[in-house]
Every structure is written in structure tokens, then in C-alpha cells.
Amino acid sequence: MHTLPGLLLLLCCSFTSVASEGEAPLLVGLSQNSAPEKQGKTIQFETELFRQLLTELGYKAEFIAAPHARLTRMLQNKQLDMAARQGGEPVAGLFYSQPYLEFHNLVFALSDFPDQLHSIQDMSRYSVASFQNASKILGTEFTQAMKMAASFREVVDHDQAIEMLQQRRIELLVLDKITFYRRWADKGLKPHQVRTFDLFPTAQHHIGFTDAKLQQQVSRLLQQWQDSGRVAELQKQTRQHNQSLN
């Protein structure tokens, strides 16, 4: 099993998994914010999970970064063989793994935000930004509320979204809890400088595939690793490594 420094070297130097020579690599789509080149010296859990799964199955992998909302279209257009973070309603002609990643999305406001939010509908009175593809992932109630909002936009870059809140260009921001607080702290800001509202259920993400056989192979191995605790351990190791860089 690779050590974390070894994994880091693999990710920094090459994003292609080692398998039998001569085979074309599988094209694996990652959300733009999760791609290896966006992470600097950190190790991204999804990148490493996919690399290990495909290596175990004897495949090479080429990782391709794209905006989150574009990944599903790229699968539909056969521009990718598999893609991360597929949520919402299944798309006809695509195949999906079991959930492999969960996000706890919260609504963030600056600490002097004067009101209370008791429901998603309450958000419609304010200017709002969210992570990309939120309208698909967070469901119909959120989509309808945002149609009535003072303003609403989905933002690809999480740092840009947080800066919009910090600079008061928006009043509310919808983002994953861990992602927000990590990037908020990176800017030297403190948790007490924001308020949070917990209005959404946990969002589950699947791996999407264009080929049923590949989906079955990856899903079977992923289930074994989930049952054995290997996936949870990998997530823990990457989190600890990334925290050690701060």
C-alpha cells in the first residue's frame, strides 16, 4: 500500500494510473474544484479513490477537470468514461455506482445578517449564490425559491463564491460545510464571523458511467472497500495529510 508522500508524488507528477501498456486510458471526469492541479500539495480524496479502484481493476486513468454541471453532459456525449459527483435524478443511458461521497450543505450568512431562515422558501427574499449544479442537486423546492430570489447564481469557483459573501455582493451562500470552513479559514477568517442555517438533507453523490460493465466492476470493488473500511480510511488519511500542510 502506498504511503501518503508516495501518493502525493504520484498525483503531482502524473495523473495516469499504471496498468498494462498499450491500453487507452479511461477518461475520468472530476469537478473543477476537485482536480489535482487545483489542490497544490494536497491530496484529493476522489482522485486517489478513483486511481486506486481503477489500478486494482487493471485500467489506466486520465483525469479531466470540468465544471460540475458539464460532467453529466460529457458523459452523455461519450467524452468521458466515468465521472465524479453525479447526483439528482438518474439520466437515461447512463449507469451509476452506489453513493460514495456525502455533502452537508448549509446556508451561510455574515454574522450581522438580521433575519432567521426557517425554510428554503425564506431564502427567496435575498441575493443568493451556490455551488454549481445546486439547482439539480438540491431539488425542486430550492429551484423554485431561487426563481423568486432577489438574485441567484451558481458559481464554479468556491473561493470566488466565498469572496462574494465576504464582500457583501450576496447575502446568502449555499456550500458544503467542510468546504466552506476550510476555505474560510484559509482566508484568515473565523467561524464566529458567519451564521449558518441547516435547511437541506445530506446530498449523496454517485460515480456515473457510460458503460454498464465498467459500472458493475467499479461498484463491486467499491462496495468491498466500503464494507472493509478502506474507503473511510482513505478519506481519513487524505484529510489528515491535507490538515498537516496548514
Secondary structure, 3 states (H helix, E strand, C coil): CCCHHHHHHHHHHCCECCCCCCCCCEEEEEEHHHCHHHCCCCCCHHHHHHHHHHHHCCCCEEEEEECHHHHHHHHHCCCCCEEEEECCCCCCCCEECCCCEEECEEEEEECCCCCCCCCHHHHHHCEEEEECCHHHHCCHHHHHHHHCCCEEEEECCHHHHHHHHHCCCCCEEEEEHHHHHHHHHHCCCCHHHEEEECCCCCEEEEEEECCHHHHHHHHHHHHHHHHHCHHHHHHHHHHHHHHHCC
